[in-house]
Amino acid sequence: MDWVKIIHLLCVMGWMTSIFAVPRAMIYWKREWSRLGAFGPLGDLTVRLYRFSAGLAVIAAGTGLWLGWQWDFVPWVHLKIGLVALLALHYGWTGRLVMRARKGIFTESDMFLRIFNEVSVIGVIAILWVVVTKPF
């Protein structure tokens, strides 16, 4: 079970990199698009980061569910799964923004993207709190 935990943590860290970096990168991608009028290197990097982390998210979810099963899905695991599901929705929304940006459609303001980015940080803090304190 220790190896499953290690794989879970590694994949979660990789997924978190994208969750935190992609909305911020979109701010700079939007500026690059305005300057170049086309898809540039920052856009390519952002799309690649998002796609790569999707695989890590799947592995993290799979190993997390396996660990939850090993712990008989005690109540705090249900809360963690719910919070992770919300974070996954946030990630999906980010993907929608990335796919629109590939077409040159940047409708969100820099302020929106900054706040959107911080929402994920609050979600991760909540998940970490549940895992560390195991409140019930």
C-alpha positions, 0 to 999 in steps of 0.5 A: 500500500505504501507504493500506491500512496507514493504513486498517488502523491506523485500524480497529485503533485503533477496534477496540482502543477497544472491546476495552479499554472494553467489559469495563470499561464492563460493570462500571459497567453492572452497577452501573447495572442494580442501581440502576435495575433496567432497561436504562439509558444506560450499557448503550445506550452499551456496546452501541453501542460494541461494535456499531460496533467490529465493523465496524472489526474486519472492515475491520482483518482484511480490510486485515491479510490483504491486507497479509499477502498483499502480504508473501507471508505470511512466518512472523511474519505467520502468528503475528500472524494467530494472535494476532489470531484469539485476540483476535477470540475474546476479542471474541466472548466479550465480545459474548456477555457484552454480549448477556446483559447486555442481558437483565439477566444479569450473572453475572461478578464485577467482578474477573472483568471486570477480569482479562478486560479485562487479558487483551486488553491482554496479547494486544495487547502480544504482537501489537505485539511481533510486528509491531515485531520481526518475530521470524522 
